[in-house]
Amino acid sequence: MDSSDTTLNADLVHDRWRAREAPYGDFIMFGDGSLSVMSLMRFSPADRLDDLRAENWQWWHLLRATAWTPSDWIDVDTMFASCAHAGSRASAGESSAHGSIGWVALTRDDDHLTLEWVAVSCSSNPFAEVTLDATTVTATSTLGRIWSFPRNAPQHVKITEDPAYPWTS
């Protein structure tokens, strides 16, 4: 059976995760087989459109699907960082074979690294650092943007202003 033509369930999601694959786009794929579609939005004041220091980034949650058909997959083939805490593991890296796409995942810290969720953003640079505590997965992109994912509701991610430009905070 070709899962690219099949509505995904949890078993197929876990098969794809074990194969180091995630859906292509701006998504959070959950281990239960559901999907949140996201959009990374850049905002700048009208009078400063070309000023990187004035940028404000938000990842907007557009919809959540419990049944969906994937159109394309990427390899989450490069892991740059990993952090364990209280039976869970956060990992972060890039899909280097697909244009340096950033990804962050939360798994159980078991032998199979059972997927809780993986966030993929075609609009983000790769993630070079990740930390994990009781409530939050925090990932830092190679551009220095810090993304804070609530462990139990990653679709409510917040992106802080770029620390490379401290005068914007």
C-alpha positions as CSV (number, residue, x, y, z in Angstrom):
1,M,0.0,0.0,0.0
2,D,1.3,3.5,-0.9
3,S,0.7,5.7,2.1
4,S,1.0,8.8,0.0
5,D,-2.4,7.9,-1.3
6,T,-3.8,6.9,2.0
7,T,-5.3,8.9,4.9
8,L,-2.8,8.5,7.7
9,N,-3.4,6.8,10.9
10,A,-1.1,6.6,14.0
11,D,0.6,3.4,12.7
12,L,1.6,5.0,9.4
13,V,2.7,8.2,11.2
14,H,5.0,6.1,13.4
15,D,6.3,4.2,10.4
16,R,7.2,7.4,8.6
17,W,8.9,8.8,11.8
18,R,11.0,5.6,12.1
19,A,12.0,6.1,8.5
20,R,13.0,9.7,9.5
21,E,10.3,11.3,7.4
22,A,7.8,14.1,8.0
23,P,5.3,15.9,5.8
24,Y,6.6,18.7,3.6
25,G,5.3,22.2,4.5
26,D,4.6,24.1,7.6
27,F,3.0,21.4,9.8
28,I,2.9,19.8,13.2
29,M,2.4,16.0,12.8
30,F,1.2,14.4,15.9
31,G,1.9,10.8,16.9
32,D,-1.9,10.0,17.0
33,G,-2.0,10.6,13.3
34,S,-3.5,14.1,13.3
35,L,-1.9,17.2,11.7
36,S,-1.9,20.9,12.4
37,V,-1.3,23.1,9.4
38,M,0.7,26.2,10.2
39,S,1.9,29.4,8.4
40,L,5.0,31.3,9.3
41,M,4.2,35.0,8.9
42,R,6.7,37.8,8.8
43,F,5.4,41.3,9.8
44,S,7.2,44.5,9.3
45,P,6.0,48.1,9.8
46,A,4.9,49.6,6.4
47,D,7.7,52.3,6.7
48,R,10.4,49.7,7.5
49,L,9.7,46.7,5.1
50,D,13.4,46.1,4.3
51,D,14.6,46.5,7.9
52,L,15.4,43.1,9.5
53,R,15.5,44.8,12.9
54,A,11.8,45.7,12.7
55,E,10.6,42.2,11.8
56,N,8.1,40.3,14.0
57,W,7.5,36.6,13.3
58,Q,4.5,34.5,14.3
59,W,3.7,30.9,13.4
60,W,-0.1,30.9,13.0
61,H,-2.2,27.8,13.5
62,L,-4.5,27.5,10.5
63,L,-6.3,24.2,11.1
64,R,-6.1,20.8,12.7
65,A,-7.0,17.6,10.8
66,T,-7.7,14.2,12.2
67,A,-7.7,12.6,8.8
68,W,-5.5,13.9,6.0
69,T,-3.7,12.7,2.9
70,P,0.0,13.7,2.6
71,S,1.1,15.2,-0.7
72,D,4.9,15.0,-0.1
73,W,7.4,13.9,2.5
74,I,10.8,15.2,3.5
75,D,13.7,13.4,5.2
76,V,14.4,14.7,8.7
77,D,17.8,13.4,8.1
78,T,20.1,15.7,10.1
79,M,19.9,16.1,13.9
80,F,21.9,18.9,15.3
81,A,20.7,18.8,18.9
82,S,18.9,16.6,21.4
83,C,17.9,17.0,25.1
84,A,16.2,14.6,27.5
85,H,14.0,15.4,30.5
86,A,11.7,13.2,32.6
87,G,11.2,10.4,30.1
88,S,10.9,12.7,27.0
89,R,13.4,13.8,24.4
90,A,13.4,16.9,22.2
91,S,15.4,16.8,19.0
92,A,16.1,19.4,16.4
93,G,17.8,19.7,13.0
94,E,17.3,20.1,9.3
95,S,16.1,18.4,6.2
96,S,19.3,19.0,4.3
97,A,18.2,17.1,1.2
98,H,15.2,19.4,0.8
99,G,16.7,22.9,1.0
100,S,17.7,23.2,4.7
101,I,14.2,23.0,6.2
102,G,14.0,23.2,10.0
103,W,12.4,20.6,12.2
104,V,11.8,20.0,15.9
105,A,10.4,16.9,17.5
106,L,9.2,15.7,20.9
107,T,9.4,11.9,21.5
108,R,9.4,9.5,24.4
109,D,12.9,8.8,25.5
110,D,12.4,5.0,24.9
111,D,14.2,2.6,22.6
112,H,12.0,3.6,19.6
113,L,11.9,7.4,20.3
114,T,8.1,7.1,20.0
115,L,6.8,10.2,18.4
116,E,4.6,12.7,20.3
117,W,4.9,15.4,17.6
118,V,7.2,16.8,15.0
119,A,7.1,20.4,13.7
120,V,8.4,21.1,10.3
121,S,8.7,24.6,8.9
122,C,9.8,25.1,5.3
123,S,10.0,28.8,6.1
124,S,12.5,28.3,8.9
125,N,16.2,27.9,8.9
126,P,17.4,24.6,10.5
127,F,17.4,24.3,14.3
128,A,20.8,24.2,15.9
129,E,19.9,24.0,19.6
130,V,17.0,22.5,21.6
131,T,16.2,22.4,25.3
132,L,13.4,20.6,27.1
133,D,11.7,21.2,30.5
134,A,8.5,20.1,32.2
135,T,6.4,22.5,30.0
136,T,8.3,23.7,27.0
137,V,10.4,22.6,24.1
138,T,12.7,25.5,23.1
139,A,14.5,25.4,19.8
140,T,16.9,28.0,18.4
141,S,17.3,28.3,14.6
142,T,20.6,28.9,12.9
143,L,19.5,32.5,12.5
144,G,19.1,32.8,16.3
145,R,15.3,32.9,16.4
146,I,14.0,31.2,19.5
147,W,10.8,29.1,19.1
148,S,9.0,28.0,22.3
149,F,6.7,25.1,21.8
150,P,4.3,24.1,24.7
151,R,4.9,20.4,25.1
152,N,1.2,19.5,25.1
153,A,0.1,22.1,22.5
154,P,2.9,22.8,20.1
155,Q,0.6,24.5,17.7
156,H,0.7,27.5,20.1
157,V,4.4,28.1,19.4
158,K,5.8,31.5,20.0
159,I,8.8,33.0,18.3
160,T,10.8,35.5,20.1
161,E,12.5,38.4,18.4
162,D,15.9,37.7,16.8
163,P,18.6,37.9,19.5
164,A,21.1,38.8,16.8
165,Y,19.3,42.2,16.8
166,P,19.0,43.0,20.5
167,W,17.7,46.5,19.7
168,T,14.4,45.0,18.4
169,S,13.3,43.7,21.8
